[in-house]
Structure formats: structure tokens, C-alpha cells
Amino acid sequence: MAEHITMAKLGRIGQITLPSAVRRAARIKEGDLVAVTLEREAIVLTPMRLADQSQAYFYTEAWQKGEREASRDISQDRLSQHDDFQSLIQALKAEKA
């Protein structure tokens, strides 16, 4: 559902100025990229958040799911500490059993 309904005028070379209230609500600023898609008769603008290619893995759904799980574990104090690698492996094997 539309939260912000306003009008914008299409300029001579196809440019549209987005109203400031819309830009603030969408958290976009000058220079940001916006994906433009046509859905039926609606033109949809979607802010694009680009990541450095070496960091792209972080934005995959699988990685984000792991991040959410880790955050829950931390907030619920489900942490353990190990003095060495072997004790960590033993604890992981015991967890699976």
C-alpha cells in the first residue's frame, strides 16, 4: 500500500524529481542508484544497495540467516569458550550425538 502519494512532473529529457518526503522515507540521496521496473501499469522505483564484490557473500540470504541465528545465540547467552581447537571439535561432536 502506498504510504506517500504525491505527484511529480516528467521533464523534457525524461527526468523526474522525487519529492523530498519520498526521498527521506526511502532513505535515498543524490547519487544513489534506483532500479526501475514496470509492473503492469505501475513504474516501480527500488533503491539499490550495492556492495563491494569481495563482500557480496555477506548479503546472501543464507549468510544473513546465519547472522540472525548468531545474534539470537549471543542475546540468549548461548555461547561457549574453548581453550584449543581439539576441545572445540570434541564439543561439536558431542552436540551432534
C-alpha positions in Angstrom: 0.0 0.0 0.0 1.1 3.5 -0.8 2.3 5.5 2.3 3.3 8.6 0.3 1.1 9.7 -2.6 2.3 12.7 -4.4 2.8 13.9 -7.9 6.0 14.5 -9.9 6.3 16.1 -13.3 8.2 14.4 -16.1 10.8 16.7 -17.6 11.8 17.3 -21.2 14.5 14.6 -21.2 12.6 12.1 -19.0 13.8 13.2 -15.6 11.6 13.1 -12.6 12.4 14.9 -9.3 11.2 12.8 -6.4 9.6 14.8 -3.6 11.8 15.2 -0.6 9.3 13.4 1.7 9.6 10.3 -0.6 13.4 10.5 -0.7 13.6 10.7 3.1 11.1 7.9 3.6 13.1 5.7 1.1 16.4 6.8 2.6 17.8 7.7 -0.8 20.0 10.7 -1.6 21.7 12.3 -4.6 23.9 9.8 -6.5 22.1 6.6 -5.2 21.1 4.0 -7.7 17.4 3.1 -8.2 16.1 0.0 -10.1 13.3 0.9 -12.4 10.7 -1.8 -13.2 7.4 -1.8 -15.0 4.8 -3.9 -13.2 1.5 -3.9 -15.2 0.9 -0.2 -15.5 2.9 0.9 -12.5 6.5 2.2 -12.6 8.3 0.9 -9.5 11.5 2.5 -8.2 13.5 0.4 -5.8 16.6 1.8 -4.1 19.7 -0.3 -4.8 22.2 -1.1 -2.1 25.5 -2.1 -3.8 28.2 -4.0 -2.0 31.9 -4.4 -2.9 32.2 -7.6 -4.8 34.6 -9.1 -2.2 31.8 -8.5 0.4 28.8 -9.7 -1.7 28.6 -13.1 0.2 27.6 -11.2 3.3 24.3 -10.1 1.6 23.2 -13.6 0.6 20.1 -14.9 2.3 22.0 -17.9 3.7 24.6 -15.7 5.3 22.0 -13.3 6.7 20.1 -16.2 8.2 23.3 -17.3 9.9 23.9 -13.8 11.2 20.4 -13.7 12.6 20.9 -17.1 14.3 24.2 -15.9 15.7 22.7 -12.7 17.0 19.9 -14.8 18.8 22.5 -17.1 20.3 24.5 -14.1 21.6 21.5 -12.3 23.0 20.4 -15.5 24.8 23.9 -16.1 26.1 24.2 -19.4 24.2 28.0 -19.2 23.9 30.8 -21.5 24.8 34.6 -20.9 25.1 37.3 -23.4 24.3 41.0 -23.3 25.1 42.1 -25.1 22.0 40.9 -26.5 18.7 40.6 -30.0 19.9 38.2 -29.1 22.7 36.1 -27.2 20.2 35.9 -30.2 17.9 35.0 -32.5 20.8 32.2 -30.2 21.9 30.8 -30.0 18.3 30.9 -33.8 18.0 29.1 -34.2 21.4 26.5 -31.7 20.2 25.7 -33.8 17.1 25.4 -37.0 19.1 
